[in-house]
Amino acid sequence: MQLSNIVKKYRDNKSLTIDELSERSSLSKAFISRIEKGDFDKKNISLHSIIKLAQGLGIKVKEILDNLNVIEQNEPSPLRMYLRKKYKIKNEIDVKLIEDLIDNFGKRV
């Protein structure tokens, strides 16, 4: 599925306007509009932006990544690879804790 369709689907399911998603995600309205128009795809959007979108939509980052079909079976997620490479985190439990922390970050209100 394309990123534009994923964002539209979840935004519609949550009955959010672009303005509301912008406020909740700290991403500009123009940026979200460009995503929904298909200007970005899984190859040219940052993980940081995907995290902010997930937080704004009230979903887990993994839901977006799974829908983008970027995670193959038995292949680590881009977030896991990033944590392992940048921070040299090898312990799977630590990686899972950080992943859960990021997924739940937007739920603190």
C-alpha positions in Angstrom: 0.0 0.0 0.0 1.3 3.5 -0.7 2.0 6.0 2.1 -0.6 8.4 0.8 -3.3 5.8 1.1 -2.2 4.7 4.5 -2.3 8.2 6.0 -5.7 8.9 4.4 -7.1 5.6 5.7 -6.0 6.1 9.3 -6.9 9.8 9.3 -10.4 9.0 8.0 -10.8 6.2 10.5 -9.9 8.6 13.3 -12.1 11.4 11.8 -9.1 13.8 11.8 -8.8 16.8 9.6 -5.4 17.6 8.1 -5.2 20.6 10.6 -5.8 18.2 13.5 -3.3 15.7 12.3 -0.8 18.5 11.8 -1.3 19.7 15.4 -1.1 16.2 16.8 2.0 15.1 14.8 3.9 18.5 14.8 4.2 18.1 11.0 3.1 21.0 8.8 -0.3 20.9 7.0 1.5 21.4 3.7 3.8 18.4 4.4 0.8 16.2 5.3 -1.0 17.3 2.2 2.0 16.5 0.1 2.1 13.0 1.6 -1.6 12.4 0.9 -1.1 13.6 -2.7 1.6 11.0 -3.1 4.7 13.2 -3.2 6.4 10.9 -0.7 6.8 7.2 -0.6 8.6 4.7 1.5 11.9 5.4 -0.2 12.0 9.2 0.3 10.4 9.9 3.7 12.4 9.9 6.9 11.8 7.5 9.8 11.4 10.6 12.0 8.4 11.7 9.9 6.9 8.3 10.0 7.2 8.3 13.8 5.5 11.7 14.0 2.7 10.5 11.7 2.1 7.4 13.8 2.0 9.5 16.9 -0.4 12.0 15.3 -2.6 9.2 14.1 -2.5 7.4 17.4 -1.1 4.2 15.9 2.1 2.2 16.2 5.0 2.9 13.8 4.9 -0.8 13.0 1.3 -0.4 11.6 2.6 2.1 9.0 5.7 0.1 8.2 3.6 -3.2 7.8 1.2 -1.5 5.5 4.1 -0.1 3.4 5.4 -3.6 3.1 8.9 -2.5 4.0 9.3 -5.3 6.6 9.8 -8.7 5.2 9.1 -11.7 7.3 12.1 -12.3 9.6 13.6 -9.0 8.6 14.3 -6.4 11.3 12.3 -3.2 11.1 14.1 0.0 10.0 13.8 1.3 13.5 15.5 -1.8 14.9 18.3 -1.5 12.4 18.7 2.2 13.2 18.9 1.6 16.9 21.4 -1.2 16.5 23.6 0.7 14.1 23.5 4.2 15.7 23.4 3.2 19.4 25.1 -0.2 19.1 22.1 -1.8 21.0 22.3 -5.5 20.6 20.0 -6.8 23.3 16.6 -7.6 21.8 14.7 -6.7 25.0 16.3 -3.2 25.0 15.4 -2.7 21.4 11.8 -3.8 22.1 11.6 -1.4 25.1 12.7 1.5 23.0 10.4 0.6 20.2 7.4 0.4 22.6 8.5 3.8 24.2 8.4 5.4 20.8 5.1 3.8 19.9 3.6 5.1 23.2 5.2 8.5 23.2 2.3 10.2 21.4 -0.2 8.7 23.8 1.0 10.8 26.7 -1.6 13.5 27.1 
